[in-house]
């Protein structure tokens, strides 16, 4: 799919997505595979988001162990 929005004034949206009512909703979903380089999303310009999800969550990790002597390790040269 290729989407373009042209004009000289006002706001234009080339691609817009809206999803609601399900258990999991994706307003815009991208999947890329099989090439030498794969991008599910590529943005050339500023990006604005009101909410960001970062997948660095304890439930997504395994073999988590507490740090021992953490302050001493941080103070090493």
PDB file of N, CA, C and O in Angstrom:
ATOM      1  N   UNK A   1       0.843  -1.163   0.000  1.00  0.00           N
ATOM      2  CA  UNK A   1       0.000   0.000   0.000  1.00  0.00           C
ATOM      3  C   UNK A   1       0.891   1.230   0.000  1.00  0.00           C
ATOM      4  O   UNK A   1       1.892   1.285   0.715  1.00  0.00           O
ATOM      5  N   UNK A   2       0.533   2.180  -0.779  1.00  0.00           N
ATOM      6  CA  UNK A   2       1.198   3.474  -0.813  1.00  0.00           C
ATOM      7  C   UNK A   2       0.141   4.538  -0.580  1.00  0.00           C
ATOM      8  O   UNK A   2      -0.904   4.545  -1.229  1.00  0.00           O
ATOM      9  N   UNK A   3       0.423   5.432   0.350  1.00  0.00           N
ATOM     10  CA  UNK A   3      -0.528   6.493   0.646  1.00  0.00           C
ATOM     11  C   UNK A   3       0.181   7.835   0.567  1.00  0.00           C
ATOM     12  O   UNK A   3       1.302   7.977   1.055  1.00  0.00           O
ATOM     13  N   UNK A   4      -0.457   8.807  -0.035  1.00  0.00           N
ATOM     14  CA  UNK A   4       0.082  10.153  -0.161  1.00  0.00           C
ATOM     15  C   UNK A   4      -0.974  11.158   0.260  1.00  0.00           C
ATOM     16  O   UNK A   4      -2.171  10.945   0.068  1.00  0.00           O
ATOM     17  N   UNK A   5      -0.516  12.246   0.832  1.00  0.00           N
ATOM     18  CA  UNK A   5      -1.404  13.361   1.168  1.00  0.00           C
ATOM     19  C   UNK A   5      -0.704  14.647   0.760  1.00  0.00           C
ATOM     20  O   UNK A   5       0.367  14.963   1.279  1.00  0.00           O
ATOM     21  N   UNK A   6      -1.291  15.380  -0.151  1.00  0.00           N
ATOM     22  CA  UNK A   6      -0.677  16.595  -0.676  1.00  0.00           C
ATOM     23  C   UNK A   6      -1.566  17.800  -0.418  1.00  0.00           C
ATOM     24  O   UNK A   6      -2.774  17.665  -0.226  1.00  0.00           O
ATOM     25  N   UNK A   7      -0.966  18.958  -0.416  1.00  0.00           N
ATOM     26  CA  UNK A   7      -1.723  20.195  -0.266  1.00  0.00           C
ATOM     27  C   UNK A   7      -0.823  21.322   0.180  1.00  0.00           C
ATOM     28  O   UNK A   7       0.350  21.111   0.488  1.00  0.00           O
ATOM     29  N   UNK A   8      -1.371  22.506   0.212  1.00  0.00           N
ATOM     30  CA  UNK A   8      -0.586  23.681   0.568  1.00  0.00           C
ATOM     31  C   UNK A   8      -0.923  24.230   1.942  1.00  0.00           C
ATOM     32  O   UNK A   8      -0.150  25.021   2.483  1.00  0.00           O
ATOM     33  N   UNK A   9      -2.037  23.845   2.520  1.00  0.00           N
ATOM     34  CA  UNK A   9      -2.430  24.379   3.824  1.00  0.00           C
ATOM     35  C   UNK A   9      -3.210  23.332   4.598  1.00  0.00           C
ATOM     36  O   UNK A   9      -3.745  22.388   4.016  1.00  0.00           O
ATOM     37  N   UNK A  10      -3.273  23.499   5.896  1.00  0.00           N
ATOM     38  CA  UNK A  10      -4.052  22.604   6.728  1.00  0.00           C
ATOM     39  C   UNK A  10      -3.291  21.341   7.096  1.00  0.00           C
ATOM     40  O   UNK A  10      -2.074  21.265   6.928  1.00  0.00           O
ATOM     41  N   UNK A  11      -4.012  20.362   7.596  1.00  0.00           N
ATOM     42  CA  UNK A  11      -3.434  19.094   8.042  1.00  0.00           C
ATOM     43  C   UNK A  11      -3.879  17.982   7.121  1.00  0.00           C
ATOM     44  O   UNK A  11      -5.051  17.905   6.751  1.00  0.00           O
ATOM     45  N   UNK A  12      -2.962  17.133   6.755  1.00  0.00           N
ATOM     46  CA  UNK A  12      -3.267  15.969   5.938  1.00  0.00           C
ATOM     47  C   UNK A  12      -2.764  14.707   6.617  1.00  0.00           C
ATOM     48  O   UNK A  12      -1.722  14.736   7.272  1.00  0.00           O
ATOM     49  N   UNK A  13      -3.468  13.623   6.479  1.00  0.00           N
ATOM     50  CA  UNK A  13      -3.062  12.324   7.013  1.00  0.00           C
ATOM     51  C   UNK A  13      -3.049  11.331   5.874  1.00  0.00           C
ATOM     52  O   UNK A  13      -4.076  11.099   5.237  1.00  0.00           O
ATOM     53  N   UNK A  14      -1.886  10.737   5.609  1.00  0.00           N
ATOM     54  CA  UNK A  14      -1.789   9.778   4.515  1.00  0.00           C
ATOM     55  C   UNK A  14      -2.246   8.391   4.960  1.00  0.00           C
ATOM     56  O   UNK A  14      -2.932   7.694   4.212  1.00  0.00           O
ATOM     57  N   UNK A  15      -1.874   7.993   6.157  1.00  0.00           N
ATOM     58  CA  UNK A  15      -2.276   6.677   6.685  1.00  0.00           C
ATOM     59  C   UNK A  15      -2.781   6.891   8.099  1.00  0.00           C
ATOM     60  O   UNK A  15      -2.118   7.541   8.907  1.00  0.00           O
ATOM     61  N   UNK A  16      -3.942   6.351   8.399  1.00  0.00           N
ATOM     62  CA  UNK A  16      -4.522   6.483   9.725  1.00  0.00           C
ATOM     63  C   UNK A  16      -5.179   5.166  10.094  1.00  0.00           C
ATOM     64  O   UNK A  16      -5.776   4.505   9.244  1.00  0.00           O
ATOM     65  N   UNK A  17      -5.073   4.787  11.340  1.00  0.00           N
ATOM     66  CA  UNK A  17      -5.710   3.550  11.779  1.00  0.00           C
ATOM     67  C   UNK A  17      -6.420   3.746  13.098  1.00  0.00           C
ATOM     68  O   UNK A  17      -6.001   4.554  13.928  1.00  0.00           O
ATOM     69  N   UNK A  18      -7.494   3.006  13.290  1.00  0.00           N
ATOM     70  CA  UNK A  18      -8.277   3.096  14.514  1.00  0.00           C
ATOM     71  C   UNK A  18      -8.852   1.720  14.802  1.00  0.00           C
ATOM     72  O   UNK A  18      -9.512   1.129  13.947  1.00  0.00           O
ATOM     73  N   UNK A  19      -8.610   1.215  15.984  1.00  0.00           N
ATOM     74  CA  UNK A  19      -9.125  -0.102  16.365  1.00  0.00           C
ATOM     75  C   UNK A  19      -9.667  -0.029  17.785  1.00  0.00           C
ATOM     76  O   UNK A  19      -9.053   0.591  18.654  1.00  0.00           O
ATOM     77  N   UNK A  20     -10.799  -0.650  18.022  1.00  0.00           N
ATOM     78  CA  UNK A  20     -11.381  -0.642  19.360  1.00  0.00           C
ATOM     79  C   UNK A  20     -12.285  -1.850  19.537  1.00  0.00           C
ATOM     80  O   UNK A  20     -12.715  -2.468  18.563  1.00  0.00           O
ATOM     81  N   UNK A  21     -12.567  -2.179  20.793  1.00  0.00           N
ATOM     82  CA  UNK A  21     -13.556  -3.194  21.111  1.00  0.00           C
ATOM     83  C   UNK A  21     -13.020  -4.607  21.245  1.00  0.00           C
ATOM     84  O   UNK A  21     -13.752  -5.489  21.694  1.00  0.00           O
ATOM     85  N   UNK A  22     -11.789  -4.853  20.878  1.00  0.00           N
ATOM     86  CA  UNK A  22     -11.242  -6.197  20.979  1.00  0.00           C
ATOM     87  C   UNK A  22     -10.437  -6.377  22.251  1.00  0.00           C
ATOM     88  O   UNK A  22     -10.291  -5.447  23.043  1.00  0.00           O
ATOM     89  N   UNK A  23      -9.922  -7.569  22.439  1.00  0.00           N
ATOM     90  CA  UNK A  23      -9.035  -7.822  23.565  1.00  0.00           C
ATOM     91  C   UNK A  23      -7.711  -7.107  23.349  1.00  0.00           C
ATOM     92  O   UNK A  23      -7.175  -6.482  24.265  1.00  0.00           O
ATOM     93  N   UNK A  24      -7.191  -7.202  22.143  1.00  0.00           N
ATOM     94  CA  UNK A  24      -5.983  -6.486  21.740  1.00  0.00           C
ATOM     95  C   UNK A  24      -6.311  -5.722  20.473  1.00  0.00           C
ATOM     96  O   UNK A  24      -6.873  -6.288  19.535  1.00  0.00           O
ATOM     97  N   UNK A  25      -5.970  -4.453  20.432  1.00  0.00           N
ATOM     98  CA  UNK A  25      -6.285  -3.611  19.280  1.00  0.00           C
ATOM     99  C   UNK A  25      -5.020  -2.966  18.738  1.00  0.00           C
ATOM    100  O   UNK A  25      -4.200  -2.464  19.508  1.00  0.00           O
ATOM    101  N   UNK A  26      -4.855  -2.975  17.435  1.00  0.00           N
ATOM    102  CA  UNK A  26      -3.744  -2.309  16.766  1.00  0.00           C
ATOM    103  C   UNK A  26      -4.324  -1.293  15.791  1.00  0.00           C
ATOM    104  O   UNK A  26      -5.011  -1.662  14.838  1.00  0.00           O
ATOM    105  N   UNK A  27      -4.050  -0.024  16.028  1.00  0.00           N
ATOM    106  CA  UNK A  27      -4.487   0.998  15.090  1.00  0.00           C
ATOM    107  C   UNK A  27      -3.716   0.889  13.784  1.00  0.00           C
ATOM    108  O   UNK A  27      -4.286   1.027  12.702  1.00  0.00           O
ATOM    109  N   UNK A  28      -2.435   0.645  13.893  1.00  0.00           N
ATOM    110  CA  UNK A  28      -1.575   0.428  12.734  1.00  0.00           C
ATOM    111  C   UNK A  28      -0.640  -0.710  13.102  1.00  0.00           C
ATOM    112  O   UNK A  28      -0.024  -0.684  14.168  1.00  0.00           O
ATOM    113  N   UNK A  29      -0.527  -1.702  12.239  1.00  0.00           N
ATOM    114  CA  UNK A  29       0.312  -2.869  12.509  1.00  0.00           C
ATOM    115  C   UNK A  29       1.193  -3.128  11.304  1.00  0.00           C
ATOM    116  O   UNK A  29       0.716  -3.133  10.169  1.00  0.00           O
ATOM    117  N   UNK A  30       2.460  -3.340  11.541  1.00  0.00           N
ATOM    118  CA  UNK A  30       3.380  -3.614  10.444  1.00  0.00           C
ATOM    119  C   UNK A  30       4.184  -4.867  10.707  1.00  0.00           C
ATOM    120  O   UNK A  30       4.526  -5.166  11.851  1.00  0.00           O
ATOM    121  N   UNK A  31       4.488  -5.601   9.648  1.00  0.00           N
ATOM    122  CA  UNK A  31       5.293  -6.813   9.744  1.00  0.00           C
ATOM    123  C   UNK A  31       6.194  -6.862   8.521  1.00  0.00           C
ATOM    124  O   UNK A  31       5.720  -6.702   7.396  1.00  0.00           O
ATOM    125  N   UNK A  32       7.470  -7.079   8.726  1.00  0.00           N
ATOM    126  CA  UNK A  32       8.416  -7.128   7.610  1.00  0.00           C
ATOM    127  C   UNK A  32       9.397  -8.275   7.836  1.00  0.00           C
ATOM    128  O   UNK A  32       9.962  -8.408   8.922  1.00  0.00           O
ATOM    129  N   UNK A  33       9.596  -9.092   6.826  1.00  0.00           N
ATOM    130  CA  UNK A  33      10.518 -10.224   6.946  1.00  0.00           C
ATOM    131  C   UNK A  33      10.917 -10.708   5.559  1.00  0.00           C
ATOM    132  O   UNK A  33      10.283 -10.363   4.562  1.00  0.00           O
ATOM    133  N   UNK A  34      11.967 -11.505   5.509  1.00  0.00           N
ATOM    134  CA  UNK A  34      12.353 -12.150   4.262  1.00  0.00           C
ATOM    135  C   UNK A  34      13.332 -11.370   3.399  1.00  0.00           C
ATOM    136  O   UNK A  34      13.784 -11.877   2.373  1.00  0.00           O
ATOM    137  N   UNK A  35      13.665 -10.157   3.791  1.00  0.00           N
ATOM    138  CA  UNK A  35      14.593  -9.363   2.997  1.00  0.00           C
ATOM    139  C   UNK A  35      15.956  -9.280   3.665  1.00  0.00           C
ATOM    140  O   UNK A  35      16.145  -9.791   4.769  1.00  0.00           O
ATOM    141  N   UNK A  36      16.885  -8.649   3.009  1.00  0.00           N
ATOM    142  CA  UNK A  36      18.191  -8.411   3.610  1.00  0.00           C
ATOM    143  C   UNK A  36      18.058  -7.468   4.794  1.00  0.00           C
ATOM    144  O   UNK A  36      18.688  -7.681   5.830  1.00  0.00           O
ATOM    145  N   UNK A  37      17.253  -6.438   4.651  1.00  0.00           N
ATOM    146  CA  UNK A  37      16.925  -5.509   5.726  1.00  0.00           C
ATOM    147  C   UNK A  37      15.414  -5.436   5.830  1.00  0.00           C
ATOM    148  O   UNK A  37      14.724  -5.317   4.818  1.00  0.00           O
ATOM    149  N   UNK A  38      14.895  -5.508   7.056  1.00  0.00           N
ATOM    150  CA  UNK A  38      13.446  -5.523   7.260  1.00  0.00           C
ATOM    151  C   UNK A  38      13.062  -4.475   8.302  1.00  0.00           C
ATOM    152  O   UNK A  38      13.617  -4.461   9.401  1.00  0.00           O
ATOM    153  N   UNK A  39      12.131  -3.611   7.968  1.00  0.00           N
ATOM    154  CA  UNK A  39      11.589  -2.617   8.891  1.00  0.00           C
ATOM    155  C   UNK A  39      10.069  -2.749   8.907  1.00  0.00           C
ATOM    156  O   UNK A  39       9.422  -2.593   7.872  1.00  0.00           O
ATOM    157  N   UNK A  40       9.505  -3.031  10.062  1.00  0.00           N
ATOM    158  CA  UNK A  40       8.049  -3.042  10.178  1.00  0.00           C
ATOM    159  C   UNK A  40       7.508  -1.621  10.145  1.00  0.00           C
ATOM    160  O   UNK A  40       6.349  -1.406   9.789  1.00  0.00           O
ATOM    161  N   UNK A  41       8.335  -0.652  10.512  1.00  0.00           N
ATOM    162  CA  UNK A  41       7.976   0.750  10.416  1.00  0.00           C
ATOM    163  C   UNK A  41       9.217   1.573  10.136  1.00  0.00           C
ATOM    164  O   UNK A  41      10.267   1.342  10.736  1.00  0.00           O
ATOM    165  N   UNK A  42       9.108   2.510   9.248  1.00  0.00           N
ATOM    166  CA  UNK A  42      10.230   3.391   8.918  1.00  0.00           C
ATOM    167  C   UNK A  42       9.704   4.805   8.850  1.00  0.00           C
ATOM    168  O   UNK A  42       8.738   5.084   8.141  1.00  0.00           O
ATOM    169  N   UNK A  43      10.340   5.698   9.589  1.00  0.00           N
ATOM    170  CA  UNK A  43       9.880   7.082   9.652  1.00  0.00           C
ATOM    171  C   UNK A  43      11.028   7.988   9.277  1.00  0.00           C
ATOM    172  O   UNK A  43      12.098   7.912   9.880  1.00  0.00           O
ATOM    173  N   UNK A  44      10.831   8.833   8.305  1.00  0.00           N
ATOM    174  CA  UNK A  44      11.832   9.797   7.883  1.00  0.00           C
ATOM    175  C   UNK A  44      11.327  11.174   8.283  1.00  0.00           C
ATOM    176  O   UNK A  44      10.635  11.840   7.514  1.00  0.00           O
ATOM    177  N   UNK A  45      11.680  11.594   9.494  1.00  0.00           N
ATOM    178  CA  UNK A  45      11.201  12.860  10.031  1.00  0.00           C
ATOM    179  C   UNK A  45      10.881  12.716  11.499  1.00  0.00           C
ATOM    180  O   UNK A  45      11.110  11.662  12.092  1.00  0.00           O
ATOM    181  N   UNK A  46      10.358  13.763  12.081  1.00  0.00           N
ATOM    182  CA  UNK A  46      10.022  13.741  13.497  1.00  0.00           C
ATOM    183  C   UNK A  46       8.893  12.764  13.764  1.00  0.00           C
ATOM    184  O   UNK A  46       8.027  12.549  12.916  1.00  0.00           O
ATOM    185  N   UNK A  47       8.908  12.176  14.947  1.00  0.00           N
ATOM    186  CA  UNK A  47       7.874  11.233  15.362  1.00  0.00           C
ATOM    187  C   UNK A  47       7.239  11.754  16.641  1.00  0.00           C
ATOM    188  O   UNK A  47       7.942  12.153  17.569  1.00  0.00           O
ATOM    189  N   UNK A  48       5.925  11.751  16.690  1.00  0.00           N
ATOM    190  CA  UNK A  48       5.187  12.224  17.855  1.00  0.00           C
ATOM    191  C   UNK A  48       4.354  11.070  18.397  1.00  0.00           C
ATOM    192  O   UNK A  48       3.673  10.378  17.640  1.00  0.00           O
ATOM    193  N   UNK A  49       4.410  10.866  19.700  1.00  0.00           N
ATOM    194  CA  UNK A  49       3.599   9.826  20.336  1.00  0.00           C
ATOM    195  C   UNK A  49       3.085  10.352  21.664  1.00  0.00           C
ATOM    196  O   UNK A  49       3.804  11.055  22.374  1.00  0.00           O
ATOM    197  N   UNK A  50       1.852  10.018  22.004  1.00  0.00           N
ATOM    198  CA  UNK A  50       1.309  10.420  23.296  1.00  0.00           C
ATOM    199  C   UNK A  50       1.561   9.339  24.344  1.00  0.00           C
ATOM    200  O   UNK A  50       1.585   9.635  25.538  1.00  0.00           O
ATOM    201  N   UNK A  51       1.746   8.105  23.919  1.00  0.00           N
ATOM    202  CA  UNK A  51       2.038   6.992  24.816  1.00  0.00           C
ATOM    203  C   UNK A  51       3.065   6.097  24.153  1.00  0.00           C
ATOM    204  O   UNK A  51       2.964   5.801  22.962  1.00  0.00           O
ATOM    205  N   UNK A  52       4.054   5.668  24.920  1.00  0.00           N
ATOM    206  CA  UNK A  52       5.086   4.788  24.388  1.00  0.00           C
ATOM    207  C   UNK A  52       5.159   3.535  25.247  1.00  0.00           C
ATOM    208  O   UNK A  52       5.216   3.620  26.474  1.00  0.00           O
ATOM    209  N   UNK A  53       5.160   2.389  24.612  1.00  0.00           N
ATOM    210  CA  UNK A  53       5.352   1.117  25.303  1.00  0.00           C
ATOM    211  C   UNK A  53       6.776   0.663  25.082  1.00  0.00           C
ATOM    212  O   UNK A  53       7.229   0.558  23.942  1.00  0.00           O
ATOM    213  N   UNK A  54       7.482   0.394  26.155  1.00  0.00           N
ATOM    214  CA  UNK A  54       8.823  -0.142  26.058  1.00  0.00           C
ATOM    215  C   UNK A  54       8.799  -1.553  26.612  1.00  0.00           C
ATOM    216  O   UNK A  54       8.441  -1.771  27.769  1.00  0.00           O
ATOM    217  N   UNK A  55       9.177  -2.498  25.791  1.00  0.00           N
ATOM    218  CA  UNK A  55       9.087  -3.914  26.153  1.00  0.00           C
ATOM    219  C   UNK A  55      10.157  -4.396  27.103  1.00  0.00           C
ATOM    220  O   UNK A  55      10.517  -5.572  27.061  1.00  0.00           O
ATOM    221  N   UNK A  56      10.676  -3.548  27.949  1.00  0.00           N
ATOM    222  CA  UNK A  56      11.660  -3.967  28.937  1.00  0.00           C
ATOM    223  C   UNK A  56      10.928  -4.234  30.245  1.00  0.00           C
ATOM    224  O   UNK A  56      11.065  -3.482  31.210  1.00  0.00           O
ATOM    225  N   UNK A  57      10.177  -5.272  30.267  1.00  0.00           N
ATOM    226  CA  UNK A  57       9.334  -5.606  31.402  1.00  0.00           C
ATOM    227  C   UNK A  57       9.821  -6.900  32.037  1.00  0.00           C
ATOM    228  O   UNK A  57      10.251  -7.812  31.332  1.00  0.00           O
ATOM    229  N   UNK A  58       9.759  -6.988  33.349  1.00  0.00           N
ATOM    230  CA  UNK A  58      10.224  -8.173  34.074  1.00  0.00           C
ATOM    231  C   UNK A  58       9.548  -9.448  33.573  1.00  0.00           C
ATOM    232  O   UNK A  58      10.182 -10.502  33.523  1.00  0.00           O
ATOM    233  N   UNK A  59       8.282  -9.366  33.205  1.00  0.00           N
ATOM    234  CA  UNK A  59       7.585 -10.574  32.757  1.00  0.00           C
ATOM    235  C   UNK A  59       8.044 -11.035  31.375  1.00  0.00           C
ATOM    236  O   UNK A  59       7.707 -12.145  30.962  1.00  0.00           O
ATOM    237  N   UNK A  60       8.807 -10.209  30.648  1.00  0.00           N
ATOM    238  CA  UNK A  60       9.327 -10.592  29.347  1.00  0.00           C
ATOM    239  C   UNK A  60      10.749 -11.146  29.435  1.00  0.00           C
ATOM    240  O   UNK A  60      11.314 -11.546  28.417  1.00  0.00           O
ATOM    241  N   UNK A  61      11.335 -11.175  30.631  1.00  0.00           N
ATOM    242  CA  UNK A  61      12.730 -11.576  30.799  1.00  0.00           C
ATOM    243  C   UNK A  61      12.840 -12.872  31.587  1.00  0.00           C
ATOM    244  O   UNK A  61      11.926 -13.260  32.315  1.00  0.00           O
ATOM    245  N   UNK A  62      13.978 -13.529  31.422  1.00  0.00           N
ATOM    246  CA  UNK A  62      14.266 -14.742  32.184  1.00  0.00           C
ATOM    247  C   UNK A  62      15.628 -14.592  32.842  1.00  0.00           C
ATOM    248  O   UNK A  62      16.411 -13.715  32.476  1.00  0.00           O
ATOM    249  N   UNK A  63      15.905 -15.444  33.807  1.00  0.00           N
ATOM    250  CA  UNK A  63      17.193 -15.479  34.503  1.00  0.00           C
ATOM    251  C   UNK A  63      17.586 -14.118  35.076  1.00  0.00           C
ATOM    252  O   UNK A  63      18.719 -13.671  34.901  1.00  0.00           O
ATOM    253  N   UNK A  64      16.653 -13.467  35.757  1.00  0.00           N
ATOM    254  CA  UNK A  64      16.941 -12.191  36.404  1.00  0.00           C
ATOM    255  C   UNK A  64      17.479 -12.483  37.797  1.00  0.00           C
ATOM    256  O   UNK A  64      16.865 -13.213  38.577  1.00  0.00           O
ATOM    257  N   UNK A  65      18.626 -11.905  38.093  1.00  0.00           N
ATOM    258  CA  UNK A  65      19.259 -12.102  39.396  1.00  0.00           C
ATOM    259  C   UNK A  65      19.558 -10.748  40.020  1.00  0.00           C
ATOM    260  O   UNK A  65      19.862  -9.794  39.305  1.00  0.00           O
ATOM    261  N   UNK A  66      19.476 -10.648  41.357  1.00  0.00           N
ATOM    262  CA  UNK A  66      19.804  -9.377  42.006  1.00  0.00           C
ATOM    263  C   UNK A  66      21.294  -9.075  41.881  1.00  0.00           C
ATOM    264  O   UNK A  66      22.125  -9.984  41.847  1.00  0.00           O
ATOM    265  N   UNK A  67      21.620  -7.781  41.814  1.00  0.00           N
ATOM    266  CA  UNK A  67      23.018  -7.363  41.766  1.00  0.00           C
ATOM    267  C   UNK A  67      23.632  -7.481  43.153  1.00  0.00           C
ATOM    268  O   UNK A  67      22.997  -7.152  44.155  1.00  0.00           O
ATOM    269  N   UNK A  68      24.850  -7.943  43.198  1.00  0.00           N
ATOM    270  CA  UNK A  68      25.597  -8.018  44.451  1.00  0.00           C
ATOM    271  C   UNK A  68      26.599  -6.877  44.478  1.00  0.00           C
ATOM    272  O   UNK A  68      27.269  -6.627  43.476  1.00  0.00           O
ATOM    273  N   UNK A  69      26.717  -6.180  45.601  1.00  0.00           N
ATOM    274  CA  UNK A  69      27.668  -5.069  45.757  1.00  0.00           C
ATOM    275  C   UNK A  69      27.507  -4.048  44.640  1.00  0.00           C
ATOM    276  O   UNK A  69      28.505  -3.604  44.072  1.00  0.00           O
ATOM    277  N   UNK A  70      26.301  -3.669  44.316  1.00  0.00           N
ATOM    278  CA  UNK A  70      26.042  -2.798  43.168  1.00  0.00           C
ATOM    279  C   UNK A  70      26.703  -1.425  43.307  1.00  0.00           C
ATOM    280  O   UNK A  70      27.228  -0.899  42.326  1.00  0.00           O
ATOM    281  N   UNK A  71      26.688  -0.837  44.504  1.00  0.00           N
ATOM    282  CA  UNK A  71      27.302   0.469  44.673  1.00  0.00           C
ATOM    283  C   UNK A  71      28.814   0.385  44.445  1.00  0.00           C
ATOM    284  O   UNK A  71      29.395   1.265  43.809  1.00  0.00           O
ATOM    285  N   UNK A  72      29.441  -0.654  44.954  1.00  0.00           N
ATOM    286  CA  UNK A  72      30.884  -0.816  44.765  1.00  0.00           C
ATOM    287  C   UNK A  72      31.199  -1.005  43.275  1.00  0.00           C
ATOM    288  O   UNK A  72      32.210  -0.494  42.792  1.00  0.00           O
ATOM    289  N   UNK A  73      30.359  -1.724  42.555  1.00  0.00           N
ATOM    290  CA  UNK A  73      30.597  -1.927  41.129  1.00  0.00           C
ATOM    291  C   UNK A  73      30.448  -0.622  40.355  1.00  0.00           C
ATOM    292  O   UNK A  73      31.193  -0.374  39.408  1.00  0.00           O
ATOM    293  N   UNK A  74      29.498   0.205  40.750  1.00  0.00           N
ATOM    294  CA  UNK A  74      29.317   1.492  40.093  1.00  0.00           C
ATOM    295  C   UNK A  74      30.476   2.447  40.362  1.00  0.00           C
ATOM    296  O   UNK A  74      30.818   3.268  39.511  1.00  0.00           O
ATOM    297  N   UNK A  75      31.073   2.343  41.529  1.00  0.00           N
ATOM    298  CA  UNK A  75      32.145   3.251  41.917  1.00  0.00           C
ATOM    299  C   UNK A  75      33.506   2.844  41.356  1.00  0.00           C
ATOM    300  O   UNK A  75      34.465   3.605  41.486  1.00  0.00           O
ATOM    301  N   UNK A  76      33.619   1.667  40.735  1.00  0.00           N
ATOM    302  CA  UNK A  76      34.893   1.237  40.154  1.00  0.00           C
ATOM    303  C   UNK A  76      35.278   2.168  39.001  1.00  0.00           C
ATOM    304  O   UNK A  76      34.419   2.699  38.297  1.00  0.00           O
ATOM    305  N   UNK A  77      36.588   2.351  38.826  1.00  0.00           N
ATOM    306  CA  UNK A  77      37.087   3.184  37.726  1.00  0.00           C
ATOM    307  C   UNK A  77      37.039   2.435  36.436  1.00  0.00           C
ATOM    308  O   UNK A  77      37.419   2.973  35.396  1.00  0.00           O
TER     309      UNK A  77
END
